[in-house]
Structures are given as structure tokens and as C-alpha cells.
């Protein structure tokens, strides 16, 4: 289903990653500095010559535009985590995620123990802590899995530990992986990049933390973000 249209999207070519937050791109023959907010390695996307998609920035910054997606299987993998969260909130509020139907956002960036999570929701009269992770690494046989993380994530491990403790004490908690890649069959943790993360996810599920995934992609033909699976398989 269509979620929303990305306004003023333009095609570009990746040239090189300059630092953690800036990528040099080519737009209409001009070299520009594009901001990215995804701190993962993204080594399979940020390679010279890769077709990608940018939007202009609304206010003056040190960069010229914002890189939000990179071509993947003739569509777009959404690497912009803010765009992923915007799509999540739109689908949540529209009731398009069956396992969160009726939920509403009570607070963004709530503290839980020694961690800051993404959301505190209310669902079925109860509070639910929700942590959202971006899964844009394609892996597995024929690239059928969206994977997370692509590098060790101490912060992510701490957040899951806090969710485990919260659920042990009678609370509710969920980890949601946004598989922002076209047409993957399932989500799978990347045990090679972070073996402890996979162990913690298995422990979380056995403790009662829900592990969920949804599938999104960007279509450069009509400039829309699509939700193609609101309850993607999770293969731990």
C-alpha cells in the first residue's frame, strides 16, 4: 500500500562517503554534498556510481541535499531512518499494522532504565515500550533477508537488555525491525556483525519481548513509499 509521496525527490549518483554523515553525490552533472542520518556502514549502497535518490534541504546547512534512498532491485532501499520512522507512524496511525491496531503514541524517546527507546505506546489499555531498528542490509540465499546490524551496536544491545528486564518485571515490550528493502522474505539478525545481538534477541523472545518486522520500499517511478508487508516473518 502507498504510505506517502516523497516531495521534490531527484535522482543522483553516489560518488563517495566523505564521513559518517556526508556523501558526495552527482546531480545533473554537479557534485553536491548530501546529508545522511544512518550511521551504519551501508557499504553495499554507498559505492561509486550507485543510483540513488535525494531531496533538497529546507534550510541552509553545510550540505546541499539529503540522501534518502539507494537503488535496490529497480526500486529503492530507504536508508533515511527519519523517513522510515515517518512511514511507521503513518501506518500505525492509519491502522495498517494489524498487530498494533488501536495503539496510540504516548511519548517519543522515553527513558527505560539506562536506555532511551523510540516510543511509549498505549494499546489495549496497557503501556508498551517499542524500539525501532533499521534493517537495510540484504543477505541470505538470493538476498532474501533484511538484516541488522551491519556493524556492532552496543547501544542497541543495551536497549534490548532494558526491554528484557522490563518484561521480566511484568511490562510489555517490542522490538520492531523496519526492513526498508524491496521484496525480502523475512528479517534475520546479522550474527556475523554482532553475535551478542542475536543472542539477546533470542533471549528477549523467550522472555516475552515481541520481535516484529515490517517491509517498506521507495518506488522512484511515482515517488511513493510503500508498505508491502505489515507483519514480515522474523527468522531468529
C-alpha positions as CSV (number, residue, x, y, z in Angstrom):
1,X,0.0,0.0,0.0
2,X,1.1,3.6,-0.6
3,X,2.1,5.4,2.5
4,X,3.1,8.9,1.3
5,X,4.8,10.7,-1.5
6,X,8.4,12.0,-1.2
7,X,8.2,15.5,-2.4
8,X,10.9,17.1,-4.6
9,X,12.8,13.8,-5.0
10,X,15.6,13.8,-7.6
11,X,17.8,11.1,-8.9
12,X,21.6,11.2,-8.2
13,X,24.7,9.1,-8.4
14,X,26.8,8.2,-5.3
15,X,30.4,9.2,-5.6
16,X,31.9,8.6,-2.2
17,X,31.2,8.7,1.5
18,X,33.1,11.7,3.0
19,X,32.4,11.0,6.6
20,X,29.7,9.5,8.9
21,X,27.0,12.0,7.9
22,X,28.0,13.2,4.4
23,X,28.1,11.6,1.0
24,X,29.3,13.2,-2.2
25,X,26.8,12.8,-5.0
26,X,26.3,13.9,-8.6
27,X,23.0,15.6,-9.5
28,X,22.6,16.9,-13.1
29,X,26.3,17.0,-13.6
30,X,27.0,18.8,-10.3
31,X,28.9,17.5,-7.4
32,X,26.9,18.0,-4.2
33,X,27.3,17.1,-0.5
34,X,24.4,15.0,0.7
35,X,23.5,14.6,4.3
36,X,22.7,11.0,5.6
37,X,21.4,10.2,9.1
38,X,22.0,6.5,9.0
39,X,25.2,5.7,10.9
40,X,25.5,2.1,9.7
41,X,28.3,1.2,7.3
42,X,26.0,0.9,4.3
43,X,29.0,-0.5,2.4
44,X,26.8,-2.2,-0.2
45,X,25.0,1.0,-1.0
46,X,27.5,3.9,-0.7
47,X,29.7,2.8,-3.6
48,X,30.7,4.9,-6.6
49,X,28.2,5.0,-9.4
50,X,25.3,3.7,-7.5
51,X,21.9,5.2,-8.5
52,X,20.3,7.0,-5.5
53,X,17.7,9.5,-4.6
54,X,17.9,12.9,-2.8
55,X,15.7,15.7,-1.6
56,X,16.5,19.3,-1.2
57,X,17.0,20.7,2.3
58,X,14.5,23.2,3.5
59,X,17.0,25.4,5.3
60,X,20.7,26.4,4.8
61,X,23.1,23.7,6.0
62,X,26.6,22.6,5.4
63,X,25.2,20.1,2.9
64,X,23.2,20.6,-0.3
65,X,20.7,17.8,-0.1
66,X,19.6,14.8,1.8
67,X,20.2,11.2,0.6
68,X,17.2,9.1,1.5
69,X,17.3,6.0,-0.7
70,X,19.6,3.9,-2.9
71,X,18.5,1.7,-5.9
72,X,17.9,-1.9,-5.0
73,X,16.4,-4.3,-7.5
74,X,15.0,-1.4,-9.6
75,X,13.3,0.1,-6.6
76,X,14.7,2.0,-3.7
77,X,16.1,0.8,-0.3
78,X,15.2,3.5,2.2
79,X,18.4,4.3,4.2
80,X,17.0,7.5,5.8
81,X,15.9,6.5,9.3
82,X,13.7,9.6,9.8
83,X,11.8,8.7,6.7
84,X,11.4,5.1,7.9
85,X,10.0,6.4,11.2
86,X,7.7,8.8,9.4
87,X,6.4,5.8,7.4
88,X,6.0,3.8,10.6
89,X,4.0,6.5,12.3
90,X,1.8,7.0,9.3
91,X,0.9,3.3,9.1
92,X,0.5,3.0,12.8
93,X,-1.9,5.9,13.0
94,X,-3.8,4.6,9.9
95,X,-4.3,1.2,11.5
96,X,-2.4,-0.6,8.8
97,X,-0.2,-2.7,11.1
98,X,-2.6,-5.4,12.4
99,X,-0.6,-6.3,15.5
100,X,-0.6,-2.6,16.6
101,X,-4.2,-1.8,15.6
102,X,-5.7,0.5,18.2
103,X,-2.3,1.7,19.5
104,X,-1.5,5.3,20.1
105,X,1.7,7.1,20.8
106,X,2.0,8.4,24.3
107,X,5.6,9.6,24.2
108,X,8.6,9.7,21.8
109,X,12.1,8.9,23.1
110,X,11.0,7.6,26.5
111,X,13.6,6.5,29.0
112,X,13.6,2.9,30.2
113,X,16.2,2.1,32.9
114,X,19.6,3.1,31.4
115,X,18.3,3.4,27.8
116,X,16.4,5.7,25.6
117,X,13.9,3.9,23.3
118,X,11.8,5.2,20.4
119,X,8.2,5.0,21.6
120,X,6.0,4.5,24.6
121,X,2.6,3.4,23.2
122,X,-0.8,2.6,24.7
123,X,-2.5,-0.5,23.4
124,X,-5.4,-2.4,24.9
125,X,-5.3,-0.1,27.9
126,X,-1.7,-1.0,28.6
127,X,1.6,0.7,28.1
128,X,4.0,-0.8,25.5
129,X,7.7,0.2,25.1
130,X,8.7,0.0,21.4
131,X,12.2,0.2,20.0
132,X,12.6,0.5,16.2
133,X,15.6,-0.6,14.3
134,X,16.6,0.0,10.6
135,X,17.3,-3.3,8.7
136,X,18.8,-2.3,5.3
137,X,21.4,-5.0,4.9
138,X,20.4,-7.6,2.3
139,X,21.7,-11.1,3.0
140,X,21.0,-14.8,2.9
141,X,20.3,-17.0,0.0
142,X,19.5,-14.9,-3.1
143,X,19.4,-11.9,-0.8
144,X,16.1,-12.9,0.6
145,X,16.6,-11.5,4.1
146,X,16.8,-8.0,5.5
147,X,19.4,-8.0,8.3
148,X,20.5,-5.9,11.3
149,X,23.0,-4.7,12.3
150,X,25.8,-4.2,9.7
151,X,28.3,-3.3,12.5
152,X,28.5,-3.9,16.3
153,X,25.8,-2.0,18.2
154,X,26.5,-1.5,21.9
155,X,23.6,1.0,22.2
156,X,21.2,-1.5,20.5
157,X,22.3,-4.3,22.9
158,X,21.7,-2.1,25.9
159,X,18.2,-1.2,24.7
160,X,17.2,-4.8,24.3
161,X,18.6,-5.7,27.8
162,X,16.4,-3.0,29.3
163,X,13.4,-4.3,27.4
164,X,14.1,-7.8,28.7
165,X,14.3,-6.6,32.3
166,X,11.1,-4.6,31.8
167,X,9.1,-7.6,30.5
168,X,10.5,-9.8,33.3
169,X,9.0,-7.3,35.7
170,X,5.6,-7.6,34.1
171,X,5.7,-4.9,31.5
172,X,5.3,-5.1,27.7
173,X,8.0,-4.5,25.2
174,X,8.5,-4.9,21.4
175,X,11.5,-4.6,19.1
176,X,10.4,-3.6,15.5
177,X,12.8,-4.0,12.6
178,X,12.0,-1.9,9.6
179,X,13.1,-4.0,6.6
180,X,13.4,-1.0,4.2
181,X,14.4,-3.1,1.2
182,X,12.2,-4.2,-1.7
183,X,10.7,-7.6,-1.5
184,X,12.5,-9.5,1.2
185,X,11.0,-12.7,2.6
186,X,12.0,-12.2,6.2
187,X,14.1,-10.4,8.8
188,X,17.2,-12.1,10.2
189,X,19.7,-10.7,12.8
190,X,23.2,-10.4,11.4
191,X,25.1,-12.7,13.8
192,X,28.4,-12.2,12.0
193,X,28.5,-8.4,12.6
194,X,27.2,-8.7,16.2
195,X,26.8,-12.2,17.7
196,X,25.7,-10.8,21.1
197,X,22.8,-9.0,19.4
198,X,21.4,-12.3,18.0
199,X,21.8,-13.9,21.4
200,X,20.0,-11.1,23.1
201,X,17.2,-11.2,20.6
202,X,16.7,-14.9,21.2
203,X,16.7,-14.2,24.9
204,X,14.3,-11.4,24.5
205,X,11.8,-13.5,22.6
206,X,12.0,-16.3,25.2
207,X,11.4,-13.7,27.9
208,X,8.3,-12.4,26.2
209,X,9.5,-9.4,24.2
210,X,7.8,-9.4,20.9
211,X,10.2,-9.3,17.9
212,X,8.4,-7.9,14.8
213,X,9.3,-6.7,11.3
214,X,7.6,-4.7,8.5
215,X,8.7,-4.3,4.9
216,X,9.0,-0.9,3.1
217,X,10.5,0.4,-0.1
218,X,10.6,3.5,-2.2
219,X,9.4,3.5,-5.8
220,X,11.3,6.0,-8.0
221,X,8.6,5.9,-10.7
222,X,5.9,7.5,-8.6
223,X,8.0,8.8,-5.7
224,X,5.9,7.0,-3.1
225,X,7.0,5.0,-0.1
226,X,5.2,1.6,0.0
227,X,4.3,-0.7,2.9
228,X,4.4,-4.2,1.3
229,X,4.3,-6.4,4.4
230,X,3.0,-5.2,7.8
231,X,3.9,-8.4,9.5
232,X,7.1,-9.7,7.9
233,X,8.5,-13.1,9.1
234,X,11.2,-12.9,11.7
235,X,13.8,-15.7,11.4
236,X,15.9,-15.7,14.6
